[in-house]
């Protein structure tokens, strides 16, 4: 049987994203999501997650979006206190990165949720400069790191699929992705379903495309297509 995790990124971003991910889970093919502890919708996401315990939960660690949980960083933030961008990441201090990402994991754990994986916003864990930090966190919390570099922390039996994004977010492309799956492996489909609100539109350039993703992920014919192909949809905790 072919195995597929469908993981929605950015849970906790805001309520529009949260409700979109929840719909993708309740009415579509989403099985798992990754939570952002530093975003305005975090508490709302925790409430939804506790109401839907079968939805897999990971921690979506970020150093490049919105504001950090910690204070007084010298290398991570701009003058207004918000995170710097990806282009500055090689200048980030390792101990400051570790401190901030640890705070994000601890906030999720303190909420009473039990995450089954780690991953990152803007794929920051694929930057060599950040790799050592993720290896420390993986060992400390005994959580696999989802996707990215083929290094020690990567979950070896869930291969990340990132083709369902932007112009690639079509039903026909998703069916082609499904057709290419091999029974020997488990796969992880990255997606970003959401409803659109002003905060999302102002905070990220990938905004209206999320509505399209949500519509496709909830497509009835697509769900039946996966069933006909014998696709077993999983969470990371099922592996």
N, C-alpha and C positions, 0 to 999 in steps of 0.2 A: 504494500500500500504506500502511496506517495503521501508525504507528511509536509504540512505547511503551517507555519506561524504567520499570522497577519497582524503586524504590530503598528499601531498608530502612534506617531510621535507627538510630543508637545502637550500632553494631558496636564492641565493646571495653568496653561497659558492665560486663558480667561474663560468666562462662561460660554462664549460662543464656540470656542474650540472644544470645551468639555462636552457640551451637548451634541456637537457633531460626532465626536468619537463615540459617545454613548449610543447614538443612533446607529452608527456603523457596527457596533457590537450587537445591539438588540435586533436590528432589522437586516443587517448585512453580514459580511464575512469576517469582520474584525474579531480577533481572539485575545489580543494583548495590547497594552499601551505602555508608554514611558512617561513618567511624571516629572514636571519641572517644579522644584521646591521653592524657587525664588520668584515665581510669577504671581500676579494678582489673583488668579483663579485656583490657587493651590488648595485652600480650605474647601472650596466647592467641589473640587475634584476628589478630595478625600471622602467627602460625604457620598458622592456618587459611587466611588469604589467600594465603600462599605455596604452600599445597598445592592451591589452587583459583584458578589464575591468570586464568581467564576471568571471574571475578566482578569487576565494576567496583568500584573503590575511590575514595571521596572522603574529605575531612576534615570531620568534624562538629564545628565550632568551638563552644566553650562558654565562657560567663562566668557561668553561673548554676547549675551542677550540680557538686557534690562539691568537690574541692580544686584549686587552680591548680597548674601546674607550676612557676611562678616563686615567689619568696619576697619578703617585705618590701613588699607592696603596701599602700598607704594607703587607696585608694578602692574596691578590688574585693572585699575580704574582711571577714568578721566577726572577732570576737576569737579564735575557735577556729581561724582560718585558712581556713575554708571560704568558698566564694563567697557573696556576697549574692544576693538574689533579683531577679526581673525588675523589680519595683517600684522598685528603687534604681538602675536602669541609667543614668538620666539624670544621676546624680551620679558616674559612673565617669570617671576621668581618661583622656583619649584616648591618651596615651603608654603608660599602664599597660595599657590594652586591647590596643594594638598589640603591646607586648612579650609579653604572655601568649599571644595568638593566634599570633604568630610562633613562639613556642616549641612550640606544639602542632603546627603545620605541620612545623617542623623535626624534631620527634620522629618523625612519620610518615615523612618522607623518609629519616631516619637508619636506619630499620628496613629499608630496601631496597625499600619499596613505591613505586609511581609513581601517585599520585592523579590523577584526571582531572577533579575539580571540588571546589569548596568549598561548604559550606552551614553551617547553625548549629542548635544546640540551642535550643529555645524560640523559634525564628525571630528571634534577636537581631539579625540583619542587616537586619531590616525596621524597626528603630528608627532614626529619623533621626539620633540622637546617635551611632550606631555606623557609619553609612553610610560616612563618610570613612575609617574604619579598614579596612573591607572593600575599598574602592576602592584603597587603598595596597597591601594584600596581593595583590589580584588582579593589579595591574600588576607587582608585584615577582616573583610566582611564575608569572605567565601562566596562571592557572587561572580558569575561569569560576565565577561564583557562581550557585548553583542556586536559582531561585524568588525570591519576595519582591517588593520594590519594582521598578518599571520604571525602574531607573537603569542607569548605564553598565556595571556589573559583571554584570548579569543575562545568562544564556545566552539569546539571543533566539529560538532555535528549539527550545526544550524548555519547554512550558507546564506549570507545576506544577498537579497535581490533588491537592487535600487533602480531598476528600469521604469518602475511605475511612478513617474514624476514629471511635472511640467507637460511638455508635448507628448511624453510617453504614457501619460495617464489617459488611456483609452481602453474601451472594452476589448477591442481586437488585440491590442498589445498585451493586455492582461491574460487573455486566452492563450496567446502564443507563449507567454511566460509559463503558464500552467502546463502547456503541452510539452515544454522542454524539461520538466522536472523528472528526475530519476528516482527510482524506488530506493536506491541504496543510501540516499541522503535525506536529511531534513532541511527545509528551506525557510527563510524568514523574509517575508515581503514587507518592505518599508512603505508606509503610506502616511498621509497628512490630511485626513478628513476634518472638516470644520464647517460651521456656519460663519458668516462674515459679519463683523461689527467694526466700529470705528477704531477701537484699540488695536485689533489685529491688522487692519488696513494701514494704520500709522506706524506700526512697530516692525512689520516684516514685508518685504517685497513679494513673498510667496503667500498671497492672500486669497484672491478670488478663485485661483486654481484649486483651492481646497474644497470649494463647493462642488466643483466638477468631480474631484476624487470621491467625495461623499456620495454623490449620485451614482457613480459607477459601482462603488463598493456595496451599495444597497440594491443594486439591480437584481431583480428576481431571476432573470434568465441566467445571469452570471452565477448566482448561487446554485441553481440547478445544474449548470455546466460543471461546476466543481464536484457536485455529488455524482454526476454521471461519469466523471473521470476517476472516481474513487479517491478523491483527495480527503485525507484526514486532517482536519484543522486543529491545531494544538496551541498550548501556551508553553513558555519556557519551563514552567514547573512540571510539565508533563514529560519532559525528556529524561 
